Amino acid sequence: MSRALICAGNWKMNKNPAEAMAFADELSKACTADEAKSLVLFPPALCISSLTGSLATKSIRLGGQNCHWQPSGAYTGENSAEVLKSMGVTHCLVGHSERRQYFSETNEMMARKVKLLQSLDLMPVLCIGETLEERESGETKQVLERQLHVGLSESVDGKGLWLAYEPVWAIGTGKVATPEQVAEIHLFIRAWLKQNKPEFAASPILYGGSVKPENAKGLASIQDVDGFLVGGASLEVSSFLGILRASVG
Ligand code: PGA
C-alpha cells in the first residue's frame, strides 16, 4: 500500500519500567528506521521516563494513555499533558473505551482534552466506538456521531488529530470486526469529517480491537484504515512488529 501505515501500541496498565526498557531495546534493535516512523508506543505513564532514551535512538514516538483537561492544578492522581510533553511525549489517547467505561469519562471531557492537547501541539488520538448493545440495537452510527460531534466541539483549527475506531465489543475479546463492518464505519467517519470538520478530513483513522499479525493484512487493505491501535498484541515485540510487517507486506 502506498500510504504510510500507523501502528500504535496501547500497553494499558501492563509492564513495569524494567520490562518497558527491555521491550524498547528489543524493538529498537528489531525494527528498521523506516518501520520506526510508523510506530507509536503508549506505555503506562509510570514507564515513560524509562523509555525515552532507547526509543529516541530510532525515533519511535511515545504517547500518553490519558491526560487531564487542565494543564495543572488540584486534580489528585491525574496526568498533566504539559508534563507529558516535557517528557518527550508527542501523542495522547483521549476517550479510550476503558476510560469511558471504568472512569465515567464523558464526551464533554473528551472535547476539553482534545482542545488542551491541540493547543499544546500534542496529537490527540480520539477513540470512539459502540458497545455490543448499541450495535445490536442499530444505534452504532448515532453513537459515533455524538462522540465525534461533542468530542470535537472544542477542537482547534490548524492542529493535528488522529481518530481511532474501536468497537468496544472487539477490544480484548478476540472478536475482530469484519472487513465489511470496518470499511462501512471508516467510510462513515471520513464522510462525517468532510461534512462537519473539513479541517480534519485527512486525519488518520486507526482501527482497534483484537488486531493481530494474522488479521492485519486484510484490515490494512481497507480504504480509510490508516493504521491500528493495538492492545494485547503490542505487549510482545514479535506480534507488534508482526502487525506492521503483515500490513505493509
Ligand atoms: P486489543 O485492545 O488489541 O487488546 O483488543 C485494543 C485497545 O484497547 O486499544
py3Dmol code that shows the C-alpha trace and the ligand (Angstrom):
import py3Dmol

protein = """\
ATOM      1  CA  MET A   1       0.000   0.000   0.000  1.00  0.00           C
ATOM      2  CA  SER A   2       1.226   3.474  -0.743  1.00  0.00           C
ATOM      3  CA  ARG A   3       0.060   5.411   2.318  1.00  0.00           C
ATOM      4  CA  ALA A   4       2.152   5.300   5.471  1.00  0.00           C
ATOM      5  CA  LEU A   5       0.550   2.979   7.965  1.00  0.00           C
ATOM      6  CA  ILE A   6       0.499   3.734  11.690  1.00  0.00           C
ATOM      7  CA  CYS A   7       0.987   1.033  14.271  1.00  0.00           C
ATOM      8  CA  ALA A   8       0.179   2.316  17.764  1.00  0.00           C
ATOM      9  CA  GLY A   9       0.673   0.095  20.801  1.00  0.00           C
ATOM     10  CA  ASN A  10      -1.504   0.686  23.858  1.00  0.00           C
ATOM     11  CA  TRP A  11       0.024  -1.227  26.747  1.00  0.00           C
ATOM     12  CA  LYS A  12      -2.779  -0.253  29.131  1.00  0.00           C
ATOM     13  CA  MET A  13      -1.774  -0.986  32.766  1.00  0.00           C
ATOM     14  CA  ASN A  14       0.904  -3.530  31.852  1.00  0.00           C
ATOM     15  CA  LYS A  15       4.706  -3.624  32.251  1.00  0.00           C
ATOM     16  CA  ASN A  16       6.988  -2.004  34.826  1.00  0.00           C
ATOM     17  CA  PRO A  17       9.892   0.323  33.931  1.00  0.00           C
ATOM     18  CA  ALA A  18      12.424  -2.538  33.667  1.00  0.00           C
ATOM     19  CA  GLU A  19      10.119  -4.555  31.401  1.00  0.00           C
ATOM     20  CA  ALA A  20       9.363  -1.449  29.362  1.00  0.00           C
ATOM     21  CA  MET A  21      13.085  -0.777  28.867  1.00  0.00           C
ATOM     22  CA  ALA A  22      13.735  -4.362  27.800  1.00  0.00           C
ATOM     23  CA  PHE A  23      10.909  -4.094  25.266  1.00  0.00           C
ATOM     24  CA  ALA A  24      12.203  -0.782  23.917  1.00  0.00           C
ATOM     25  CA  ASP A  25      15.725  -2.168  23.486  1.00  0.00           C
ATOM     26  CA  GLU A  26      14.411  -5.230  21.675  1.00  0.00           C
ATOM     27  CA  LEU A  27      12.101  -3.159  19.485  1.00  0.00           C
ATOM     28  CA  SER A  28      14.727  -0.588  18.516  1.00  0.00           C
ATOM     29  CA  LYS A  29      17.093  -3.358  17.507  1.00  0.00           C
ATOM     30  CA  ALA A  30      14.471  -5.315  15.575  1.00  0.00           C
ATOM     31  CA  CYS A  31      12.871  -2.536  13.516  1.00  0.00           C
ATOM     32  CA  THR A  32      14.304  -0.622  10.588  1.00  0.00           C
ATOM     33  CA  ALA A  33      14.500   3.175  10.621  1.00  0.00           C
ATOM     34  CA  ASP A  34      11.628   3.260   8.150  1.00  0.00           C
ATOM     35  CA  GLU A  35       9.436   0.972  10.246  1.00  0.00           C
ATOM     36  CA  ALA A  36      10.187   3.055  13.329  1.00  0.00           C
ATOM     37  CA  LYS A  37       8.460   6.034  11.703  1.00  0.00           C
ATOM     38  CA  SER A  38       5.174   4.101  11.744  1.00  0.00           C
ATOM     39  CA  LEU A  39       5.349   3.158  15.417  1.00  0.00           C
ATOM     40  CA  VAL A  40       3.941   4.933  18.467  1.00  0.00           C
ATOM     41  CA  LEU A  41       4.004   3.375  21.932  1.00  0.00           C
ATOM     42  CA  PHE A  42       1.515   4.267  24.650  1.00  0.00           C
ATOM     43  CA  PRO A  43       3.071   2.872  27.859  1.00  0.00           C
ATOM     44  CA  PRO A  44       1.727   3.439  31.366  1.00  0.00           C
ATOM     45  CA  ALA A  45       2.708   6.961  32.498  1.00  0.00           C
ATOM     46  CA  LEU A  46       4.995   5.488  35.163  1.00  0.00           C
ATOM     47  CA  CYS A  47       7.156   3.888  32.451  1.00  0.00           C
ATOM     48  CA  ILE A  48       7.549   6.885  30.142  1.00  0.00           C
ATOM     49  CA  SER A  49      10.739   8.301  31.616  1.00  0.00           C
ATOM     50  CA  SER A  50      12.466   4.917  31.353  1.00  0.00           C
ATOM     51  CA  LEU A  51      11.681   4.708  27.630  1.00  0.00           C
ATOM     52  CA  THR A  52      12.711   7.993  26.116  1.00  0.00           C
ATOM     53  CA  GLY A  53      16.406   7.166  25.641  1.00  0.00           C
ATOM     54  CA  SER A  54      16.175   3.835  23.863  1.00  0.00           C
ATOM     55  CA  LEU A  55      13.204   4.772  21.689  1.00  0.00           C
ATOM     56  CA  ALA A  56      14.796   8.056  20.637  1.00  0.00           C
ATOM     57  CA  THR A  57      17.698   6.193  19.038  1.00  0.00           C
ATOM     58  CA  LYS A  58      15.231   5.021  16.383  1.00  0.00           C
ATOM     59  CA  SER A  59      12.815   7.990  16.619  1.00  0.00           C
ATOM     60  CA  ILE A  60       9.973   5.781  17.832  1.00  0.00           C
ATOM     61  CA  ARG A  61       7.285   8.091  19.148  1.00  0.00           C
ATOM     62  CA  LEU A  62       5.749   7.976  22.602  1.00  0.00           C
ATOM     63  CA  GLY A  63       2.185   8.662  23.678  1.00  0.00           C
ATOM     64  CA  GLY A  64       0.273   9.088  26.922  1.00  0.00           C
ATOM     65  CA  GLN A  65      -2.745   6.884  27.619  1.00  0.00           C
ATOM     66  CA  ASN A  66      -4.701   9.702  29.230  1.00  0.00           C
ATOM     67  CA  CYS A  67      -4.379  13.264  30.493  1.00  0.00           C
ATOM     68  CA  HIS A  68      -6.452  15.775  32.408  1.00  0.00           C
ATOM     69  CA  TRP A  69      -8.118  18.634  30.554  1.00  0.00           C
ATOM     70  CA  GLN A  70      -6.310  21.212  32.680  1.00  0.00           C
ATOM     71  CA  PRO A  71      -2.542  21.602  32.328  1.00  0.00           C
ATOM     72  CA  SER A  72      -2.058  21.602  36.126  1.00  0.00           C
ATOM     73  CA  GLY A  73      -3.971  22.056  39.365  1.00  0.00           C
ATOM     74  CA  ALA A  74      -5.680  20.230  42.203  1.00  0.00           C
ATOM     75  CA  TYR A  75      -6.524  17.005  40.384  1.00  0.00           C
ATOM     76  CA  THR A  76      -5.053  14.263  42.551  1.00  0.00           C
ATOM     77  CA  GLY A  77      -3.868  11.243  40.632  1.00  0.00           C
ATOM     78  CA  GLU A  78      -4.184  12.764  37.167  1.00  0.00           C
ATOM     79  CA  ASN A  79      -1.572  13.168  34.422  1.00  0.00           C
ATOM     80  CA  SER A  80      -0.678  16.588  33.054  1.00  0.00           C
ATOM     81  CA  ALA A  81      -0.438  16.922  29.286  1.00  0.00           C
ATOM     82  CA  GLU A  82       2.138  19.663  29.759  1.00  0.00           C
ATOM     83  CA  VAL A  83       4.328  17.325  31.795  1.00  0.00           C
ATOM     84  CA  LEU A  84       3.840  14.516  29.273  1.00  0.00           C
ATOM     85  CA  LYS A  85       5.073  16.894  26.603  1.00  0.00           C
ATOM     86  CA  SER A  86       8.092  17.886  28.668  1.00  0.00           C
ATOM     87  CA  MET A  87       8.982  14.170  28.875  1.00  0.00           C
ATOM     88  CA  GLY A  88       9.102  13.816  25.102  1.00  0.00           C
ATOM     89  CA  VAL A  89       5.572  12.548  24.526  1.00  0.00           C
ATOM     90  CA  THR A  90       4.029  13.589  21.203  1.00  0.00           C
ATOM     91  CA  HIS A  91       0.617  11.855  21.263  1.00  0.00           C
ATOM     92  CA  CYS A  92      -2.107  11.152  23.801  1.00  0.00           C
ATOM     93  CA  LEU A  93      -5.127   8.855  23.751  1.00  0.00           C
ATOM     94  CA  VAL A  94      -8.408  10.556  24.530  1.00  0.00           C
ATOM     95  CA  GLY A  95     -11.561   8.681  25.462  1.00  0.00           C
ATOM     96  CA  HIS A  96     -10.361   5.116  25.254  1.00  0.00           C
ATOM     97  CA  SER A  97     -13.407   2.943  25.943  1.00  0.00           C
ATOM     98  CA  GLU A  98     -11.864   1.755  29.218  1.00  0.00           C
ATOM     99  CA  ARG A  99     -11.700   5.388  30.396  1.00  0.00           C
ATOM    100  CA  ARG A 100     -15.314   5.861  29.377  1.00  0.00           C
ATOM    101  CA  GLN A 101     -16.448   2.567  30.923  1.00  0.00           C
ATOM    102  CA  TYR A 102     -14.490   2.374  34.196  1.00  0.00           C
ATOM    103  CA  PHE A 103     -13.847   6.051  34.928  1.00  0.00           C
ATOM    104  CA  SER A 104     -17.133   7.510  33.662  1.00  0.00           C
ATOM    105  CA  GLU A 105     -15.424   9.842  31.216  1.00  0.00           C
ATOM    106  CA  THR A 106     -17.848  11.730  29.020  1.00  0.00           C
ATOM    107  CA  ASN A 107     -17.763  13.175  25.516  1.00  0.00           C
ATOM    108  CA  GLU A 108     -17.669  16.654  27.083  1.00  0.00           C
ATOM    109  CA  MET A 109     -14.450  15.737  28.912  1.00  0.00           C
ATOM    110  CA  MET A 110     -13.037  14.460  25.604  1.00  0.00           C
ATOM    111  CA  ALA A 111     -13.750  17.818  23.992  1.00  0.00           C
ATOM    112  CA  ARG A 112     -11.748  19.644  26.651  1.00  0.00           C
ATOM    113  CA  LYS A 113      -8.869  17.190  26.446  1.00  0.00           C
ATOM    114  CA  VAL A 114      -8.696  17.464  22.642  1.00  0.00           C
ATOM    115  CA  LYS A 115      -8.600  21.245  22.961  1.00  0.00           C
ATOM    116  CA  LEU A 116      -5.809  21.232  25.552  1.00  0.00           C
ATOM    117  CA  LEU A 117      -3.689  18.700  23.648  1.00  0.00           C
ATOM    118  CA  GLN A 118      -4.051  20.561  20.364  1.00  0.00           C
ATOM    119  CA  SER A 119      -3.219  23.870  21.986  1.00  0.00           C
ATOM    120  CA  LEU A 120      -0.037  22.267  23.351  1.00  0.00           C
ATOM    121  CA  ASP A 121       0.783  20.882  19.886  1.00  0.00           C
ATOM    122  CA  LEU A 122       0.340  17.324  21.090  1.00  0.00           C
ATOM    123  CA  MET A 123      -1.566  14.903  18.852  1.00  0.00           C
ATOM    124  CA  PRO A 124      -4.880  13.804  20.362  1.00  0.00           C
ATOM    125  CA  VAL A 125      -5.906  10.282  19.388  1.00  0.00           C
ATOM    126  CA  LEU A 126      -9.652  10.432  19.945  1.00  0.00           C
ATOM    127  CA  CYS A 127     -11.064   6.938  20.470  1.00  0.00           C
ATOM    128  CA  ILE A 128     -14.653   6.262  19.530  1.00  0.00           C
ATOM    129  CA  GLY A 129     -16.705   3.101  19.321  1.00  0.00           C
ATOM    130  CA  GLU A 130     -20.020   1.486  20.091  1.00  0.00           C
ATOM    131  CA  THR A 131     -20.842  -1.208  22.633  1.00  0.00           C
ATOM    132  CA  LEU A 132     -22.348  -4.534  21.603  1.00  0.00           C
ATOM    133  CA  GLU A 133     -25.757  -3.415  22.896  1.00  0.00           C
ATOM    134  CA  GLU A 134     -25.590  -0.242  20.838  1.00  0.00           C
ATOM    135  CA  ARG A 135     -24.622  -2.184  17.720  1.00  0.00           C
ATOM    136  CA  GLU A 136     -27.350  -4.743  18.227  1.00  0.00           C
ATOM    137  CA  SER A 137     -29.986  -2.080  18.685  1.00  0.00           C
ATOM    138  CA  GLY A 138     -28.909  -0.381  15.438  1.00  0.00           C
ATOM    139  CA  GLU A 139     -27.507   2.737  17.133  1.00  0.00           C
ATOM    140  CA  THR A 140     -23.869   2.454  16.026  1.00  0.00           C
ATOM    141  CA  LYS A 141     -23.806   5.498  13.761  1.00  0.00           C
ATOM    142  CA  GLN A 142     -25.758   7.735  16.150  1.00  0.00           C
ATOM    143  CA  VAL A 143     -23.345   6.838  18.960  1.00  0.00           C
ATOM    144  CA  LEU A 144     -20.285   7.543  16.802  1.00  0.00           C
ATOM    145  CA  GLU A 145     -21.796  10.749  15.506  1.00  0.00           C
ATOM    146  CA  ARG A 146     -22.353  12.001  19.055  1.00  0.00           C
ATOM    147  CA  GLN A 147     -18.831  11.008  20.120  1.00  0.00           C
ATOM    148  CA  LEU A 148     -17.441  12.917  17.128  1.00  0.00           C
ATOM    149  CA  HIS A 149     -19.759  15.887  17.374  1.00  0.00           C
ATOM    150  CA  VAL A 150     -19.216  16.523  21.094  1.00  0.00           C
ATOM    151  CA  GLY A 151     -15.645  15.205  21.264  1.00  0.00           C
ATOM    152  CA  LEU A 152     -14.520  17.629  18.548  1.00  0.00           C
ATOM    153  CA  SER A 153     -16.728  20.541  19.596  1.00  0.00           C
ATOM    154  CA  GLU A 154     -13.790  22.494  21.068  1.00  0.00           C
ATOM    155  CA  SER A 155     -11.134  21.429  18.575  1.00  0.00           C
ATOM    156  CA  VAL A 156      -8.538  23.928  17.449  1.00  0.00           C
ATOM    157  CA  ASP A 157      -8.261  24.713  13.726  1.00  0.00           C
ATOM    158  CA  GLY A 158      -4.914  24.124  12.114  1.00  0.00           C
ATOM    159  CA  LYS A 159      -3.838  21.479  14.644  1.00  0.00           C
ATOM    160  CA  GLY A 160      -3.445  17.737  14.226  1.00  0.00           C
ATOM    161  CA  LEU A 161      -5.906  14.988  15.021  1.00  0.00           C
ATOM    162  CA  TRP A 162      -5.932  11.210  14.863  1.00  0.00           C
ATOM    163  CA  LEU A 163      -9.035   9.123  15.363  1.00  0.00           C
ATOM    164  CA  ALA A 164      -9.304   5.511  16.454  1.00  0.00           C
ATOM    165  CA  TYR A 165     -12.413   3.475  15.761  1.00  0.00           C
ATOM    166  CA  GLU A 166     -12.563   0.751  18.374  1.00  0.00           C
ATOM    167  CA  PRO A 167     -15.815  -1.187  18.645  1.00  0.00           C
ATOM    168  CA  VAL A 168     -15.999  -1.913  22.378  1.00  0.00           C
ATOM    169  CA  TRP A 169     -17.133  -5.492  21.735  1.00  0.00           C
ATOM    170  CA  ALA A 170     -13.935  -6.180  19.779  1.00  0.00           C
ATOM    171  CA  ILE A 171     -11.492  -4.913  22.430  1.00  0.00           C
ATOM    172  CA  GLY A 172      -9.601  -7.675  24.188  1.00  0.00           C
ATOM    173  CA  THR A 173     -12.220 -10.222  23.170  1.00  0.00           C
ATOM    174  CA  GLY A 174     -10.532 -11.809  20.177  1.00  0.00           C
ATOM    175  CA  LYS A 175     -13.654 -10.835  18.200  1.00  0.00           C
ATOM    176  CA  VAL A 176     -12.355  -8.637  15.414  1.00  0.00           C
ATOM    177  CA  ALA A 177     -14.897  -6.648  13.411  1.00  0.00           C
ATOM    178  CA  THR A 178     -15.423  -7.995   9.894  1.00  0.00           C
ATOM    179  CA  PRO A 179     -13.742  -6.158   6.996  1.00  0.00           C
ATOM    180  CA  GLU A 180     -17.230  -5.069   5.844  1.00  0.00           C
ATOM    181  CA  GLN A 181     -18.063  -3.589   9.252  1.00  0.00           C
ATOM    182  CA  VAL A 182     -14.718  -1.798   9.458  1.00  0.00           C
ATOM    183  CA  ALA A 183     -14.987  -0.475   5.896  1.00  0.00           C
ATOM    184  CA  GLU A 184     -18.515   0.835   6.473  1.00  0.00           C
ATOM    185  CA  ILE A 185     -17.623   2.665   9.677  1.00  0.00           C
ATOM    186  CA  HIS A 186     -14.326   4.134   8.473  1.00  0.00           C
ATOM    187  CA  LEU A 187     -16.097   5.457   5.404  1.00  0.00           C
ATOM    188  CA  PHE A 188     -18.811   6.889   7.640  1.00  0.00           C
ATOM    189  CA  ILE A 189     -16.233   8.628   9.867  1.00  0.00           C
ATOM    190  CA  ARG A 190     -14.391  10.039   6.839  1.00  0.00           C
ATOM    191  CA  ALA A 191     -17.647  11.365   5.398  1.00  0.00           C
ATOM    192  CA  TRP A 192     -18.632  12.879   8.746  1.00  0.00           C
ATOM    193  CA  LEU A 193     -15.287  14.691   8.965  1.00  0.00           C
ATOM    194  CA  LYS A 194     -15.547  16.026   5.408  1.00  0.00           C
ATOM    195  CA  GLN A 195     -19.003  17.343   6.109  1.00  0.00           C
ATOM    196  CA  ASN A 196     -18.587  18.646   9.649  1.00  0.00           C
ATOM    197  CA  LYS A 197     -14.891  19.193  10.334  1.00  0.00           C
ATOM    198  CA  PRO A 198     -13.278  19.587   6.910  1.00  0.00           C
ATOM    199  CA  GLU A 199     -10.046  20.823   8.510  1.00  0.00           C
ATOM    200  CA  PHE A 200      -9.585  17.279   9.859  1.00  0.00           C
ATOM    201  CA  ALA A 201     -10.889  15.433   6.794  1.00  0.00           C
ATOM    202  CA  ALA A 202      -7.499  13.912   6.022  1.00  0.00           C
ATOM    203  CA  SER A 203      -6.775  12.838   9.614  1.00  0.00           C
ATOM    204  CA  PRO A 204      -5.600   9.256  10.033  1.00  0.00           C
ATOM    205  CA  ILE A 205      -8.332   6.884  11.200  1.00  0.00           C
ATOM    206  CA  LEU A 206      -6.958   3.863  13.064  1.00  0.00           C
ATOM    207  CA  TYR A 207      -8.837   0.648  13.710  1.00  0.00           C
ATOM    208  CA  GLY A 208      -8.543  -1.039  17.096  1.00  0.00           C
ATOM    209  CA  GLY A 209      -9.977  -4.214  18.570  1.00  0.00           C
ATOM    210  CA  SER A 210      -8.216  -7.599  18.606  1.00  0.00           C
ATOM    211  CA  VAL A 211      -5.761  -6.705  15.834  1.00  0.00           C
ATOM    212  CA  LYS A 212      -3.178  -9.480  15.395  1.00  0.00           C
ATOM    213  CA  PRO A 213      -0.497 -10.268  12.786  1.00  0.00           C
ATOM    214  CA  GLU A 214      -2.953 -12.800  11.308  1.00  0.00           C
ATOM    215  CA  ASN A 215      -5.739 -10.306  10.576  1.00  0.00           C
ATOM    216  CA  ALA A 216      -3.672  -7.142   9.991  1.00  0.00           C
ATOM    217  CA  LYS A 217      -3.151  -7.582   6.259  1.00  0.00           C
ATOM    218  CA  GLY A 218      -6.834  -7.859   5.445  1.00  0.00           C
ATOM    219  CA  LEU A 219      -7.752  -4.897   7.652  1.00  0.00           C
ATOM    220  CA  ALA A 220      -4.926  -2.733   6.317  1.00  0.00           C
ATOM    221  CA  SER A 221      -6.149  -3.139   2.757  1.00  0.00           C
ATOM    222  CA  ILE A 222      -9.459  -1.436   3.617  1.00  0.00           C
ATOM    223  CA  GLN A 223      -9.790   2.086   2.319  1.00  0.00           C
ATOM    224  CA  ASP A 224      -9.646   4.666   5.107  1.00  0.00           C
ATOM    225  CA  VAL A 225      -7.928   2.301   7.542  1.00  0.00           C
ATOM    226  CA  ASP A 226      -4.757   4.293   8.119  1.00  0.00           C
ATOM    227  CA  GLY A 227      -3.326   2.097  10.830  1.00  0.00           C
ATOM    228  CA  PHE A 228      -4.045   0.262  14.040  1.00  0.00           C
ATOM    229  CA  LEU A 229      -4.374   0.846  17.757  1.00  0.00           C
ATOM    230  CA  VAL A 230      -3.175  -2.424  19.222  1.00  0.00           C
ATOM    231  CA  GLY A 231      -3.671  -3.568  22.806  1.00  0.00           C
ATOM    232  CA  GLY A 232      -2.761  -7.151  23.736  1.00  0.00           C
ATOM    233  CA  ALA A 233      -0.619  -7.834  20.682  1.00  0.00           C
ATOM    234  CA  SER A 234       1.546  -4.755  21.361  1.00  0.00           C
ATOM    235  CA  LEU A 235       2.969  -6.314  24.522  1.00  0.00           C
ATOM    236  CA  GLU A 236       5.379  -8.545  22.583  1.00  0.00           C
ATOM    237  CA  VAL A 237       7.837  -7.136  20.050  1.00  0.00           C
ATOM    238  CA  SER A 238       7.241 -10.070  17.683  1.00  0.00           C
ATOM    239  CA  SER A 239       3.469  -9.566  17.436  1.00  0.00           C
ATOM    240  CA  PHE A 240       3.653  -5.750  17.442  1.00  0.00           C
ATOM    241  CA  LEU A 241       6.176  -5.645  14.616  1.00  0.00           C
ATOM    242  CA  GLY A 242       4.409  -8.614  13.027  1.00  0.00           C
ATOM    243  CA  ILE A 243       1.283  -6.468  12.650  1.00  0.00           C
ATOM    244  CA  LEU A 244       3.206  -3.687  10.941  1.00  0.00           C
ATOM    245  CA  ARG A 245       5.016  -6.089   8.662  1.00  0.00           C
ATOM    246  CA  ALA A 246       1.876  -8.027   7.754  1.00  0.00           C
ATOM    247  CA  SER A 247       0.073  -4.755   6.968  1.00  0.00           C
ATOM    248  CA  VAL A 248       2.627  -3.417   4.551  1.00  0.00           C
ATOM    249  CA  GLY A 249       3.859  -6.745   3.187  1.00  0.00           C
TER     250      GLY A 249
END
"""
ligand_1 = """\
9
PGA
P -6.891 -5.171 21.965
O -7.070 -3.694 22.563
O -5.988 -5.069 20.767
O -6.304 -5.973 23.085
O -8.261 -5.642 21.576
C -7.181 -2.567 21.721
C -7.335 -1.317 22.553
O -7.983 -1.364 23.598
O -6.815 -0.246 22.186
"""
view = py3Dmol.view(width=600, height=400)
view.addModel(protein, "pdb")
view.setStyle({"model": 0}, {"cartoon": {"style": "trace"}})
view.addModel(ligand_1, "xyz")
view.setStyle({"model": 1}, {"stick": {}})
view.zoomTo()
view.show()
